[in-house]
Amino acid sequence: MRVDRFLSNLPRFNRQQVRLLLIERRIKVDGQVISDPRHDVRTFSRVECDDEVLQAGKPARYFMLHKPQGCVSATLDPQHRTVLDLLDEPDKSELHIAGRLDFNTTGLLLITNDGQWSRRLTQPRTKLPKVYYVETEQAIGPAYAATFAAGLYFAFEALTTQPADLQVLSPNSARLSIIEGRYHQVKRMFGHFDNKVTRLHRERMGPLVLDESLAPGHYRPLTDEEIRQI
Ligand code: URA
């Protein structure tokens, strides 16, 4: 929300006072004096007037998890363990998953309480590649790469998938890079050729690569540098 709106929503300031506070350079957001009324204030921002704290700001949290097989990418599930069960963190209900994986898919899962950050990561328009290692039941034929690059029509969503890059590694394995995350997208792409995916592992989302030292089921906080890259 804009800082002028944030301030005038507080019972103590009217709009005229807010204008003056900004002009008089008495407002700080995250330690910086702010005079632009359009400056963005988030739940993570610390907002001060003179030296009085108006909002302390919640800490933004970001984790990288190596998702194991057999767990649900959801915050709650009545039957199965969820990826959040693997996190030993307070206030887990505030966290969400940036790009889910299917029950038996393994690999990189990013979990955060920062909705803007996770949207940048997952929205197709930011065109960040999601890279998967794939194993299949049948051999991967020569037509696959061109078909995936041209895009496949998904009737249920009435859309054509964005160009995807397939690198065949062996007769039954490949690395696939896609820039969307449609429901069961990778399985449906191989399903177009009646080829069942037998193993699916996400290696990378944009610049963020699964940390090799994380065993399945383990996680770590992202570094400041990793957070900034998105
Ligand atoms: N595509 C799929 O089909 N499943 C996943 O888990 C991720 C991408």
Boltz pocket constraint, residues with backbone or C-beta under 6 A from the ligand:
constraints:
  - pocket:
      binder: B
      contacts: [[A, 100], [A, 101], [A, 102], [A, 103], [A, 105], [A, 182], [A, 183], [A, 184], [A, 185], [A, 186], [A, 187], [A, 188], [A, 200]]
      max_distance: 6.0
